[in-house]
Amino acid sequence: MKCSLKKIMKVIGIILAIAAAAAAVYLVVKKLQEKKQLAAEGIDDLESFVSCSCLDDEPIVVDDQPAA
């Protein structure tokens, strides 16, 4: 019984390792495609690119008055 449990755990480990490697390859390819698309659009400064919509929000107004 112990031997079969070890084999099952080994197979599960191999499957998890393959899935992790596939996920890593997917993320790398996705990142490279994003950079290629930005280069095609003419955005040269990739370091300052923000890929979220956080810049679309309304600006935050801060009062410059000291707290009482």
SVG drawing of the C-alpha trace seen along z (x, -y; Angstrom):
<svg xmlns="http://www.w3.org/2000/svg" viewBox="-14 -76 26 78">
<polyline fill="none" stroke="black" stroke-width="0.4" points="0.0,0.0 2.8,-2.4 4.4,-1.8 1.3,-2.6 0.8,-5.8 4.4,-6.9 3.7,-6.3 0.5,-8.3 2.2,-11.2 5.1,-11.0 2.6,-11.2 0.8,-14.1 4.1,-15.9 5.0,-15.4 1.6,-16.7 2.0,-19.8 5.5,-20.5 4.3,-20.3 1.4,-22.6 3.7,-25.1 6.1,-25.1 3.2,-25.6 1.9,-28.5 5.3,-30.1 5.7,-29.8 2.2,-31.3 3.0,-34.3 6.3,-34.9 4.7,-34.7 1.9,-37.0 4.4,-39.6 6.4,-39.4 3.3,-39.9 2.4,-42.9 5.8,-44.5 5.7,-43.7 2.2,-45.4 3.5,-48.5 6.5,-48.7 4.1,-48.5 2.0,-51.3 5.1,-53.5 5.4,-53.5 9.1,-53.6 9.2,-54.0 8.0,-50.6 9.1,-51.1 6.5,-53.9 3.7,-51.9 0.8,-51.1 -1.4,-48.3 -4.4,-49.0 -7.2,-51.5 -6.0,-53.2 -5.2,-56.4 -8.8,-56.7 -10.2,-57.5 -11.1,-61.0 -8.2,-62.9 -8.0,-63.0 -8.4,-66.5 -6.3,-67.1 -6.8,-70.2 -3.5,-71.9 -4.9,-73.1 -3.2,-71.7 -5.3,-69.7 -6.6,-71.5"/>
</svg>
